[in-house]
Amino acid sequence: PSLPALLAARCPDAGACASVAAPRARIRGSLPTALGAYTALTALDLPGNALHGSIPSAFGLLTALGTLRLAGNALTGRLPSELGRARSLTSIDVSGNSLTGPVPTELGRVSTLRFLGLRWLPSLVNATLPSELGNMAQLTAIDARAASLTGAVPTEVGRLGALQDVLLAWGVLEGPLPTELGRLSALVRLDVHGNGLTG
């Protein structure tokens, strides 16, 4: 089925639709810009489908959206900077797609974010971890393993007191590992192997 057909069946009233969940449901096609009208949406959970094309900038209009799970599709293009306007987001997972960089600095405005999933994004060439991630005070996990991230690990990550998992293995990161990471009292897992980091 296509996503518009699914929406028509499950959410005939766009303004009253709170959740769209269809993991591994063989949904094909693109993400329609019209999703920006689903202003009551709190969860868009569509991992493991066959969605292609880009993530619409209209997603920035989804101010009630808490969960955005689009992992394991065939999405291309950039992660839209407009997601920085979706200030209720607690989880973003776009792992396993063909997205390209950069990682938008505007994500740093989403202070409610707890999980950022950027794992296995081999097309994310020349993308860096923005220093603005240091503004995500509630972030507990970042998973960017095999995401082709370059540059340094921002020292600002050391401000994230709730951070438990920093998973950055198999990238192209370089330079010294920031000493500020020693301030992360809640840290459980730090995995940076397979990069060019020192220290």
MDTraj code that builds the backbone (N, CA, C; nanometers):
import mdtraj as md
import numpy as np

residues = "PRO SER LEU PRO ALA LEU LEU ALA ALA ARG CYS PRO ASP ALA GLY ALA CYS ALA SER VAL ALA ALA PRO ARG ALA ARG ILE ARG GLY SER LEU PRO THR ALA LEU GLY ALA TYR THR ALA LEU THR ALA LEU ASP LEU PRO GLY ASN ALA LEU HIS GLY SER ILE PRO SER ALA PHE GLY LEU LEU THR ALA LEU GLY THR LEU ARG LEU ALA GLY ASN ALA LEU THR GLY ARG LEU PRO SER GLU LEU GLY ARG ALA ARG SER LEU THR SER ILE ASP VAL SER GLY ASN SER LEU THR GLY PRO VAL PRO THR GLU LEU GLY ARG VAL SER THR LEU ARG PHE LEU GLY LEU ARG TRP LEU PRO SER LEU VAL ASN ALA THR LEU PRO SER GLU LEU GLY ASN MET ALA GLN LEU THR ALA ILE ASP ALA ARG ALA ALA SER LEU THR GLY ALA VAL PRO THR GLU VAL GLY ARG LEU GLY ALA LEU GLN ASP VAL LEU LEU ALA TRP GLY VAL LEU GLU GLY PRO LEU PRO THR GLU LEU GLY ARG LEU SER ALA LEU VAL ARG LEU ASP VAL HIS GLY ASN GLY LEU THR GLY".split()
xyz = np.array([
    [0.0823, -0.1207, 0.0000],
    [0.0000, 0.0000, 0.0000],
    [0.0858, 0.1259, 0.0000],
    [0.0274, 0.2376, -0.0373],
    [0.0965, 0.3654, -0.0319],
    [0.0617, 0.4347, 0.0994],
    [0.1444, 0.5299, 0.1384],
    [0.1179, 0.6014, 0.2623],
    [-0.0096, 0.6851, 0.2524],
    [-0.0350, 0.7560, 0.1409],
    [-0.1623, 0.8290, 0.1313],
    [-0.2849, 0.7389, 0.1481],
    [-0.2778, 0.6169, 0.0939],
    [-0.3896, 0.5238, 0.1096],
    [-0.4054, 0.4825, 0.2555],
    [-0.2935, 0.4600, 0.3231],
    [-0.2978, 0.4242, 0.4651],
    [-0.3572, 0.5374, 0.5472],
    [-0.3137, 0.6602, 0.5182],
    [-0.3646, 0.7761, 0.5915],
    [-0.5144, 0.7936, 0.5698],
    [-0.5587, 0.7736, 0.4460],
    [-0.7007, 0.7882, 0.4155],
    [-0.7844, 0.6858, 0.4916],
    [-0.7293, 0.5664, 0.5086],
    [-0.8030, 0.4606, 0.5773],
    [-0.8043, 0.4783, 0.7282],
    [-0.6905, 0.5200, 0.7827],
    [-0.6795, 0.5264, 0.9283],
    [-0.7079, 0.6644, 0.9861],
    [-0.6830, 0.7672, 0.9087],
    [-0.6929, 0.9044, 0.9597],
    [-0.7702, 0.9932, 0.8630],
    [-0.9002, 0.9719, 0.8491],
    [-0.9772, 1.0543, 0.7568],
    [-0.9807, 1.2014, 0.7961],
    [-0.9641, 1.2284, 0.9261],
    [-0.9592, 1.3669, 0.9742],
    [-0.8153, 1.3987, 1.0121],
    [-0.7454, 1.4695, 0.9226],
    [-0.6025, 1.4957, 0.9427],
    [-0.5757, 1.5664, 1.0749],
    [-0.6593, 1.6610, 1.1110],
    [-0.6356, 1.7399, 1.2313],
    [-0.6579, 1.6655, 1.3609],
    [-0.7174, 1.5461, 1.3532],
    [-0.7468, 1.4694, 1.4747],
    [-0.6654, 1.3409, 1.4847],
    [-0.5771, 1.3178, 1.3907],
    [-0.4988, 1.1935, 1.3871],
    [-0.3797, 1.2048, 1.4821],
    [-0.3737, 1.1163, 1.5824],
    [-0.2687, 1.1259, 1.6831],
    [-0.1486, 1.0365, 1.6541],
    [-0.1692, 0.9259, 1.5812],
    [-0.0597, 0.8324, 1.5606],
    [-0.0754, 0.7571, 1.4292],
    [0.0354, 0.7391, 1.3600],
    [0.0400, 0.6546, 1.2409],
    [0.1541, 0.5561, 1.2620],
    [0.1190, 0.4307, 1.2843],
    [0.2189, 0.3274, 1.3103],
    [0.1967, 0.2109, 1.2150],
    [0.2956, 0.1848, 1.1318],
    [0.2877, 0.0730, 1.0375],
    [0.4287, 0.0211, 1.0097],
    [0.4942, -0.0354, 1.1117],
    [0.6288, -0.0891, 1.0900],
    [0.6262, -0.2140, 1.0027],
    [0.7227, -0.2205, 0.9106],
    [0.7404, -0.3379, 0.8240],
    [0.6085, -0.3812, 0.7596],
    [0.5370, -0.2832, 0.7045],
    [0.4054, -0.3096, 0.6446],
    [0.4090, -0.3008, 0.4920],
    [0.5287, -0.3025, 0.4342],
    [0.5472, -0.2984, 0.2891],
    [0.4867, -0.1731, 0.2254],
    [0.4944, -0.0639, 0.2970],
    [0.4431, 0.0627, 0.2435],
    [0.5440, 0.1183, 0.1437],
    [0.4926, 0.1558, 0.0283],
    [0.5784, 0.2088, -0.0785],
    [0.5425, 0.3534, -0.1091],
    [0.6303, 0.4170, -0.1870],
    [0.6039, 0.5547, -0.2279],
    [0.6812, 0.6544, -0.1437],
    [0.6413, 0.7777, -0.1506],
    [0.7126, 0.8848, -0.0825],
    [0.6329, 0.9357, 0.0377],
    [0.6989, 1.0165, 0.1187],
    [0.6331, 1.0808, 0.2313],
    [0.5637, 1.2072, 0.1795],
    [0.4324, 1.2136, 0.1836],
    [0.3631, 1.3289, 0.1258],
    [0.3808, 1.4564, 0.2079],
    [0.3970, 1.5674, 0.1374],
    [0.4055, 1.6977, 0.2041],
    [0.2805, 1.7250, 0.2866],
    [0.1672, 1.6666, 0.2439],
    [0.0401, 1.6871, 0.3138],
    [0.0444, 1.6400, 0.4586],
    [0.1450, 1.5613, 0.4963],
    [0.1572, 1.5196, 0.6361],
    [0.1732, 1.6397, 0.7287],
    [0.2190, 1.7507, 0.6747],
    [0.2332, 1.8721, 0.7556],
    [0.1012, 1.9225, 0.8111],
    [-0.0109, 1.8749, 0.7553],
    [-0.1432, 1.9151, 0.8039],
    [-0.1900, 1.8301, 0.9215],
    [-0.1166, 1.7241, 0.9532],
    [-0.1560, 1.6349, 1.0624],
    [-0.1005, 1.6904, 1.1943],
    [-0.1516, 1.8040, 1.2331],
    [-0.0929, 1.8804, 1.3436],
    [-0.1122, 1.8168, 1.4804],
    [-0.2024, 1.7197, 1.4921],
    [-0.2211, 1.6505, 1.6202],
    [-0.1329, 1.5267, 1.6320],
    [-0.0561, 1.4984, 1.5291],
    [0.0237, 1.3758, 1.5246],
    [0.1325, 1.3772, 1.6321],
    [0.1334, 1.2731, 1.7143],
    [0.2369, 1.2606, 1.8167],
    [0.3391, 1.1525, 1.7834],
    [0.3027, 1.0603, 1.6919],
    [0.3949, 0.9530, 1.6551],
    [0.3785, 0.9168, 1.5084],
    [0.4904, 0.9139, 1.4379],
    [0.4945, 0.8655, 1.2999],
    [0.5972, 0.7532, 1.2990],
    [0.5471, 0.6312, 1.2943],
    [0.6294, 0.5126, 1.3182],
    [0.6222, 0.4220, 1.1955],
    [0.7184, 0.4395, 1.1036],
    [0.7129, 0.3693, 0.9752],
    [0.8459, 0.3013, 0.9404],
    [0.9114, 0.2348, 1.0337],
    [1.0393, 0.1710, 1.0002],
    [1.0198, 0.0452, 0.9166],
    [1.1229, 0.0095, 0.8412],
    [1.1251, -0.1170, 0.7698],
    [1.0282, -0.1266, 0.6547],
    [1.0016, -0.0150, 0.5873],
    [0.9140, -0.0150, 0.4710],
    [0.9959, 0.0139, 0.3444],
    [0.9306, 0.0582, 0.2402],
    [0.9997, 0.0863, 0.1137],
    [0.9741, 0.2301, 0.0712],
    [0.9763, 0.3196, 0.1687],
    [0.9553, 0.4616, 0.1399],
    [1.0796, 0.5198, 0.0743],
    [1.0585, 0.6056, -0.0248],
    [1.1717, 0.6684, -0.0929],
    [1.1461, 0.8187, -0.1041],
    [1.2421, 0.8885, -0.1659],
    [1.2302, 1.0333, -0.1755],
    [1.2796, 1.1003, -0.0485],
    [1.2502, 1.2270, -0.0343],
    [1.3042, 1.3048, 0.0769],
    [1.2045, 1.3149, 0.1927],
    [1.2556, 1.3565, 0.3073],
    [1.1713, 1.3857, 0.4228],
    [1.1207, 1.5291, 0.4055],
    [0.9912, 1.5507, 0.3970],
    [0.9393, 1.6848, 0.3666],
    [0.9731, 1.7871, 0.4742],
    [1.0044, 1.9075, 0.4296],
    [1.0287, 2.0159, 0.5240],
    [0.9037, 2.0484, 0.6041],
    [0.7858, 2.0102, 0.5506],
    [0.6592, 2.0338, 0.6206],
    [0.6523, 1.9614, 0.7545],
    [0.7417, 1.8668, 0.7789],
    [0.7436, 1.7987, 0.9084],
    [0.7719, 1.8971, 1.0218],
    [0.8314, 2.0098, 0.9881],
    [0.8556, 2.1126, 1.0892],
    [0.7284, 2.1726, 1.1453],
    [0.6155, 2.1503, 1.0777],
    [0.4861, 2.2007, 1.1244],
    [0.4239, 2.1092, 1.2297],
    [0.4820, 1.9923, 1.2483],
    [0.4248, 1.8932, 1.3400],
    [0.4734, 1.9198, 1.4822],
    [0.4185, 2.0230, 1.5427],
    [0.4679, 2.0688, 1.6728],
    [0.4290, 1.9754, 1.7876],
    [0.3357, 1.8818, 1.7640],
    [0.2992, 1.7844, 1.8675],
    [0.3764, 1.6539, 1.8534],
    [0.4521, 1.6400, 1.7464],
    [0.5189, 1.5131, 1.7160],
    [0.6256, 1.4802, 1.8197],
    [0.6125, 1.3610, 1.8807],
    [0.7114, 1.3166, 1.9773],
    [0.8057, 1.2121, 1.9210],
    [0.7532, 1.1200, 1.8410],
    [0.8327, 1.0092, 1.7873],
    [0.8313, 1.0117, 1.6356],
    [0.9499, 1.0123, 1.5768],
    [0.9648, 1.0046, 1.4317],
    [1.0593, 0.8885, 1.4018],
    [1.0024, 0.7771, 1.3574],
    [1.0830, 0.6587, 1.3269],
    [1.0655, 0.6226, 1.1802],
    [1.1729, 0.6447, 1.1041],
    [1.1717, 0.6184, 0.9611],
    [1.2891, 0.5287, 0.9213],
    [1.3437, 0.4568, 1.0156],
    [1.4615, 0.3736, 0.9904],
    [1.4291, 0.2613, 0.8921],
    [1.5315, 0.2202, 0.8172],
    [1.5191, 0.1044, 0.7310],
    [1.4300, 0.1241, 0.6103],
    [1.4319, 0.2438, 0.5540],
    [1.3612, 0.2715, 0.4295],
    [1.4640, 0.3035, 0.3215],
    [1.4235, 0.3744, 0.2183],
    [1.5155, 0.4118, 0.1102],
    [1.5098, 0.5622, 0.0874],
    [1.5015, 0.6375, 0.1962],
    [1.4887, 0.7821, 0.1879],
    [1.6205, 0.8460, 0.1467],
    [1.6107, 0.9530, 0.0687],
    [1.7276, 1.0247, 0.0182],
    [1.7144, 1.1732, 0.0544],
    [1.8137, 1.2504, 0.0133],
    [1.8116, 1.3935, 0.0421],
    [1.8612, 1.4224, 0.1827],
    [1.8410, 1.5440, 0.2256],
    [1.8910, 1.5871, 0.3553],
    [1.7851, 1.5748, 0.4640],
    [1.8327, 1.5598, 0.5856],
    [1.7448, 1.5697, 0.7006],
    [1.7038, 1.7162, 0.7098],
    [1.5745, 1.7470, 0.7003],
    [1.5351, 1.8877, 0.6890],
    [1.5641, 1.9691, 0.8147],
    [1.6189, 2.0881, 0.7935],
    [1.6477, 2.1765, 0.9071],
    [1.5203, 2.2175, 0.9790],
    [1.4065, 2.2111, 0.9088],
    [1.2785, 2.2501, 0.9684],
    [1.2380, 2.1613, 1.0854],
    [1.3000, 2.0434, 1.0994],
    [1.2700, 1.9592, 1.2148],
    [1.3037, 2.0301, 1.3456],
    [1.3879, 2.1308, 1.3377],
    [1.4196, 2.2095, 1.4563],
    [1.3012, 2.2856, 1.5111],
    [1.1932, 2.2955, 1.4333],
    [1.0717, 2.3634, 1.4805],
    [0.9784, 2.2673, 1.5519],
    [1.0014, 2.1383, 1.5370],
    [0.9155, 2.0370, 1.5999],
    [0.9638, 2.0166, 1.7431],
    [0.9263, 2.1074, 1.8291],
    [0.9860, 2.1178, 1.9624],
    [0.9372, 2.0142, 2.0635],
    [0.8486, 1.9226, 2.0211],
    [0.8027, 1.8172, 2.1124],
    [0.8731, 1.6851, 2.0873],
    [0.9606, 1.6795, 1.9891],
    [1.0271, 1.5547, 1.9531],
    [1.1085, 1.4982, 2.0689],
    [1.0888, 1.3710, 2.0964],
    [1.1716, 1.3016, 2.1948],
    [1.2590, 1.1943, 2.1297],
    [1.2204, 1.1492, 2.0087],
    [1.2965, 1.0437, 1.9418],
    [1.2938, 1.0626, 1.7910],
    [1.4122, 1.0652, 1.7316],
    [1.4273, 1.0684, 1.5858],
    [1.5155, 0.9503, 1.5475],
    [1.4648, 0.8648, 1.4599],
    [1.5471, 0.7541, 1.4106],
    [1.5308, 0.7441, 1.2591],
    [1.6356, 0.7832, 1.1888],
    [1.6366, 0.7770, 1.0423],
    [1.7479, 0.6846, 0.9943],
    [1.7895, 0.5929, 1.0801],
    [1.8976, 0.4994, 1.0485],
    [1.8637, 0.4146, 0.9259],
    [1.9685, 0.3690, 0.8556],
    [1.9496, 0.2741, 0.7477],
    [1.8780, 0.3297, 0.6265],
    [1.9022, 0.4559, 0.5958],
    [1.8501, 0.5180, 0.4743],
    [1.9681, 0.5653, 0.3891],
    [1.9391, 0.6425, 0.2856],
    [2.0449, 0.6957, 0.1992],
    [2.0487, 0.8477, 0.2077],
    [2.0286, 0.8992, 0.3281],
    [2.0292, 1.0434, 0.3491],
    [2.1697, 1.0991, 0.3334],
    [2.1766, 1.2245, 0.2893],
    [2.3038, 1.2941, 0.2756],
    [2.3115, 1.4062, 0.3788],
    [2.4312, 1.4576, 0.3997],
    [2.4537, 1.5596, 0.5012],
    [2.4082, 1.6959, 0.4583],
    [2.4237, 1.7915, 0.5488],
    [2.4772, 1.7804, 0.6840],
    [2.3704, 1.7436, 0.7856],
    [2.4155, 1.7149, 0.9076],
    [2.3222, 1.7023, 1.0183],
    [2.2825, 1.8451, 1.0564],
    [2.1546, 1.8801, 1.0477],
    [2.1164, 2.0203, 1.0664],
    [2.1467, 2.0732, 1.2066],
    [2.2073, 2.1903, 1.2110],
    [2.2363, 2.2540, 1.3398],
    [2.1074, 2.2879, 1.4135],
    [1.9990, 2.3070, 1.3389],
    [1.8713, 2.3443, 1.3998],
    [1.8171, 2.2382, 1.4943],
    [1.8645, 2.1136, 1.4830],
    [1.8193, 2.0099, 1.5753],
    [1.8548, 2.0452, 1.7191],
    [1.9543, 2.1290, 1.7359],
    [1.9925, 2.1722, 1.8698],
    [1.8842, 2.2500, 1.9417],
    [1.7831, 2.2966, 1.8680],
    [1.6715, 2.3696, 1.9303],
    [1.5709, 2.2758, 1.9955],
    [1.5807, 2.1469, 1.9637],
    [1.4833, 2.0503, 2.0152],
    [1.5351, 1.9993, 2.1494],
    [1.5110, 2.0767, 2.2523],
    [1.5664, 2.0446, 2.3844],
    [1.5004, 1.9236, 2.4482],
    [1.3873, 1.8774, 2.3915],
    [1.3169, 1.7609, 2.4458],
    [1.3708, 1.6287, 2.3925],
    [1.4588, 1.6329, 2.2929],
    [1.5038, 1.5099, 2.2270],
    [1.5838, 1.4216, 2.3211],
    [1.5475, 1.2928, 2.3221],
    [1.6169, 1.1966, 2.4068],
    [1.6975, 1.0952, 2.3270],
    [1.6531, 1.0662, 2.2047],
    [1.7237, 0.9676, 2.1217],
    [1.7402, 1.0221, 1.9812],
    [1.8635, 1.0130, 1.9304],
    [1.8936, 1.0532, 1.7931],
    [1.9604, 0.9355, 1.7239],
    [1.8879, 0.8760, 1.6275],
    [1.9378, 0.7592, 1.5563],
    [1.9811, 0.7933, 1.4150],
    [2.1117, 0.7854, 1.3909],
    [2.1703, 0.8159, 1.2601],
    [2.2583, 0.6994, 1.2132],
    [2.2260, 0.5811, 1.2579],
    [2.3121, 0.4643, 1.2318],
    [2.3015, 0.4180, 1.0860],
    [2.4122, 0.3717, 1.0346],
    [2.4232, 0.3155, 0.9000],
    [2.3636, 0.4097, 0.7954],
    [2.4300, 0.5240, 0.7842],
    [2.3952, 0.6219, 0.6803],
    [2.5209, 0.6458, 0.5963],
    [2.5555, 0.5504, 0.5095],
    [2.6821, 0.5599, 0.4351],
    [2.6883, 0.6780, 0.3391],
    [2.5727, 0.7354, 0.3045],
    [2.5718, 0.8492, 0.2126],
    [2.5895, 0.9831, 0.2841],
    [2.6040, 0.9790, 0.4156],
    [2.6160, 1.1020, 0.4943],
    [2.7596, 1.1539, 0.4885],
    [2.8103, 1.1696, 0.3657],
    [2.9506, 1.2042, 0.3431],
    [2.9749, 1.3513, 0.3794],
    [3.0878, 1.3768, 0.4449],
    [3.1298, 1.5113, 0.4840],
    [3.0355, 1.5771, 0.5842],
    [2.9549, 1.4994, 0.6520],
    [2.8680, 1.5533, 0.7561],
    [2.9400, 1.5472, 0.8906],
    [2.9174, 1.6457, 0.9734],
    [2.9792, 1.6511, 1.1052],
    [2.8717, 1.6508, 1.2134],
    [2.9143, 1.6250, 1.3354],
    [2.8243, 1.6388, 1.4496],
    [2.8243, 1.7859, 1.4891],
    [2.7111, 1.8546, 1.4777],
    [2.7112, 1.9981, 1.5089],
    [2.7270, 2.0239, 1.6579],
    [2.7961, 2.1318, 1.6901],
    [2.8160, 2.1667, 1.8311],
    [2.6841, 2.1973, 1.9008],
    [2.5823, 2.2326, 1.8229],
    [2.4512, 2.2640, 1.8796],
    [2.3864, 2.1453, 1.9489],
    [2.4365, 2.0239, 1.9246],
    [2.3858, 1.9076, 1.9971],
    [2.4004, 1.9263, 2.1479],
    [2.4938, 2.0097, 2.1867],
    [2.5151, 2.0368, 2.3288],
    [2.3995, 2.1065, 2.3964],
    [2.3012, 2.1525, 2.3187],
    [2.1825, 2.2176, 2.3757],
    [2.0712, 2.1185, 2.4078],
    [2.0883, 1.9927, 2.3686],
    [1.9838, 1.8922, 2.3897],
    [1.9967, 1.8354, 2.5309],
    [1.9472, 1.9098, 2.6276],
    [1.9706, 1.8777, 2.7682],
    [1.9147, 1.7434, 2.8104],
    [1.8130, 1.6913, 2.7396],
    [1.7514, 1.5646, 2.7797],
    [1.8018, 1.4442, 2.6993],
    [1.8967, 1.4655, 2.6092],
    [1.9446, 1.3571, 2.5233],
    [2.0086, 1.2471, 2.6067],
    [1.9590, 1.1241, 2.5884],
    [2.0160, 1.0098, 2.6599],
    [2.0978, 0.9196, 2.5688],
    [2.0736, 0.9253, 2.4363],
    [2.1475, 0.8360, 2.3467],
    [2.1606, 0.8970, 2.2076],
    [2.2801, 0.8842, 2.1520],
    [2.3028, 0.9148, 2.0113],
    [2.3701, 0.7929, 1.9501],
    [2.3072, 0.7405, 1.8457],
    [2.3604, 0.6232, 1.7773],
    [2.3905, 0.6620, 1.6330],
    [2.5165, 0.6848, 1.6048],
    [2.5591, 0.7231, 1.4706],
    [2.6683, 0.6293, 1.4212],
    [2.6547, 0.5024, 1.4534],
    [2.7525, 0.4032, 1.4076],
    [2.7441, 0.3867, 1.2563],
    [2.8595, 0.3820, 1.1922],
    [2.8685, 0.3645, 1.0469],
    [2.7879, 0.4703, 0.9727],
    [2.7977, 0.5942, 1.0202],
    [2.7230, 0.7038, 0.9581],
    [2.8100, 0.7942, 0.8720],
    [2.9366, 0.7589, 0.8537],
    [3.0291, 0.8370, 0.7700],
    [3.0489, 0.9792, 0.8203],
    [3.0311, 1.0014, 0.9503],
    [3.0518, 1.1343, 1.0068],
    [3.2000, 1.1685, 1.0066],
    [3.2309, 1.2944, 0.9784],
    [3.3694, 1.3408, 0.9733],
    [3.3921, 1.4476, 1.0801],
    [3.5158, 1.4953, 1.0876],
    [3.5482, 1.6034, 1.1799],
    [3.5670, 1.5542, 1.3217],
    [3.5534, 1.6466, 1.4154],
    [3.5786, 1.6177, 1.5557],
    [3.4491, 1.5922, 1.6320],
    [3.4621, 1.5254, 1.7449],
    [3.3498, 1.5130, 1.8385],
    [3.3406, 1.6459, 1.9121],
    [3.2277, 1.7161, 1.9052],
    [3.2192, 1.8491, 1.9675],
    [3.2378, 1.8438, 2.1190],
    [3.3131, 1.9383, 2.1699],
    [3.3330, 1.9448, 2.3152],
    [3.2013, 1.9698, 2.3874],
    [3.1055, 2.0320, 2.3187],
    [2.9763, 2.0649, 2.3798],
    [2.8982, 1.9413, 2.4237],
    [2.9327, 1.8237, 2.3682],
    [2.8664, 1.7002, 2.4095],
    [2.8874, 1.6765, 2.5593],
    [2.9951, 1.7291, 2.6123],
    [3.0240, 1.7144, 2.7548],
    [2.9250, 1.7848, 2.8454],
    [2.8354, 1.8670, 2.7878],
    [2.7333, 1.9362, 2.8677],
    [2.6088, 1.8510, 2.8896],
    [2.6000, 1.7377, 2.8217],
    [2.4769, 1.6583, 2.8208],
    [2.4751, 1.5618, 2.9383],
    [2.4314, 1.6112, 3.0513],
    [2.4374, 1.5354, 3.1752],
    [2.3514, 1.4106, 3.1775],
    [2.2497, 1.4026, 3.0906],
    [2.1623, 1.2849, 3.0875],
    [2.2130, 1.1773, 2.9923],
    [2.3182, 1.2053, 2.9177],
    [2.3645, 1.1158, 2.8115],
    [2.4182, 0.9845, 2.8674],
    [2.3614, 0.8745, 2.8170],
    [2.4025, 0.7414, 2.8613],
    [2.4788, 0.6640, 2.7536],
    [2.4414, 0.6817, 2.6278],
    [2.5026, 0.6075, 2.5180],
    [2.5544, 0.7021, 2.4105],
    [2.6833, 0.6935, 2.3811],
    [2.7454, 0.7674, 2.2713],
    [2.8071, 0.6631, 2.1796],
    [2.7369, 0.6336, 2.0705],
    [2.7764, 0.5248, 1.9803],
    [2.8140, 0.5848, 1.8451],
    [2.9437, 0.5990, 1.8225],
    [2.9949, 0.6684, 1.7038],
    [3.0957, 0.5832, 1.6269],
    [3.0905, 0.4531, 1.6435],
    [3.1904, 0.3652, 1.5811],
    [3.1794, 0.3650, 1.4296],
    [3.2911, 0.3323, 1.3649],
    [3.3005, 0.3132, 1.2210],
    [3.2567, 0.4369, 1.1427],
    [3.3126, 0.5509, 1.1814],
    [3.2922, 0.6743, 1.1056],
    [3.4250, 0.7235, 1.0512],
    [3.4315, 0.8532, 1.0248],
    [3.5558, 0.9140, 0.9757],
    [3.5938, 1.0279, 1.0700],
    [3.5562, 1.0139, 1.1961],
    [3.5873, 1.1164, 1.2958],
    [3.7374, 1.1198, 1.3221],
    [3.7871, 1.2384, 1.3557],
    [3.9309, 1.2536, 1.3795],
    [3.9552, 1.3552, 1.4900],
    [4.0824, 1.3649, 1.5285],
    [4.1198, 1.4576, 1.6340],
    [4.1096, 1.3934, 1.7705],
    [4.1391, 1.4708, 1.8737],
    [4.1355, 1.4144, 2.0094],
    [3.9923, 1.3969, 2.0591],
    [3.9729, 1.2924, 2.1381],
    [3.8446, 1.2720, 2.2043],
    [3.8350, 1.3766, 2.3151],
    [3.7294, 1.4565, 2.3167],
    [3.7227, 1.5677, 2.4130],
    [3.7309, 1.5199, 2.5583],
    [3.8121, 1.5868, 2.6357],
    [3.8212, 1.5537, 2.7784],
    [3.6898, 1.5842, 2.8494],
    [3.6088, 1.6721, 2.7893],
    [3.4800, 1.7084, 2.8490],
    [3.3859, 1.5887, 2.8635],
    [3.4115, 1.4819, 2.7864],
    [3.3282, 1.3620, 2.7985],
    [3.3401, 1.3004, 2.9382],
    [3.4484, 1.3340, 3.0082],
    [3.4661, 1.2838, 3.1443],
    [3.3642, 1.3400, 3.2419],
    [3.2909, 1.4441, 3.2014],
    [3.1884, 1.5032, 3.2881],
    [3.0562, 1.4281, 3.2807],
    [3.0447, 1.3355, 3.1879],
    [2.9173, 1.2675, 3.1644],
    [2.8962, 1.1596, 3.2700],
    [2.8395, 1.1999, 3.3820],
    [2.8260, 1.1097, 3.4975],
    [2.7280, 0.9957, 3.4726],
    [2.6346, 1.0133, 3.3762],
    [2.5359, 0.9090, 3.3481],
    [2.5814, 0.8133, 3.2382],
    [2.7003, 0.8376, 3.1807],
    [2.7451, 0.7611, 3.0648],
    [2.7614, 0.6129, 3.0969],
    [2.7007, 0.5289, 3.0109],
    [2.7097, 0.3843, 3.0248],
    [2.7946, 0.3245, 2.9130],
    [2.7706, 0.3711, 2.7885],
    [2.8435, 0.3161, 2.6737],
    [2.9047, 0.4287, 2.5900],
    [3.0338, 0.4174, 2.5643],
    [3.1055, 0.5066, 2.4739],
    [3.1772, 0.4182, 2.3741],
    [3.1338, 0.4241, 2.2477],
    [3.1915, 0.3381, 2.1441],
    [3.2341, 0.4262, 2.0272],
    [3.3635, 0.4451, 2.0107],
    [3.4159, 0.5307, 1.9039],
    [3.5203, 0.4560, 1.8199],
    [3.5253, 0.3231, 1.8300],
    [3.6293, 0.2503, 1.7573],
    [3.6033, 0.2577, 1.6068],
    [3.7103, 0.2393, 1.5306],
    [3.6981, 0.2428, 1.3865],
    [3.6988, 0.3821, 1.3279],
    [3.7394, 0.4815, 1.4080],
    [3.7560, 0.6180, 1.3593],
    [3.9047, 0.6549, 1.3622],
    [3.9348, 0.7806, 1.3410],
    [4.0725, 0.8263, 1.3484],
    [4.0968, 0.9132, 1.4703],
    [4.0219, 0.8857, 1.5771],
    [4.0332, 0.9653, 1.6988],
    [4.1589, 0.9307, 1.7768],
    [4.2061, 1.0279, 1.8516],
    [4.3242, 1.0093, 1.9349],
    [4.2886, 1.0436, 2.0800],
    [4.3751, 1.0024, 2.1706],
    [4.3556, 1.0383, 2.3110],
    [4.2592, 0.9455, 2.3831],
])
top = md.Topology()
chain = top.add_chain()
for i, resn in enumerate(residues, 1):
    res = top.add_residue(resn, chain, resSeq=i)
    for name in ("N", "CA", "C"):
        top.add_atom(name, md.element.get_by_symbol(name[0]), res)
traj = md.Trajectory(xyz[None], top)
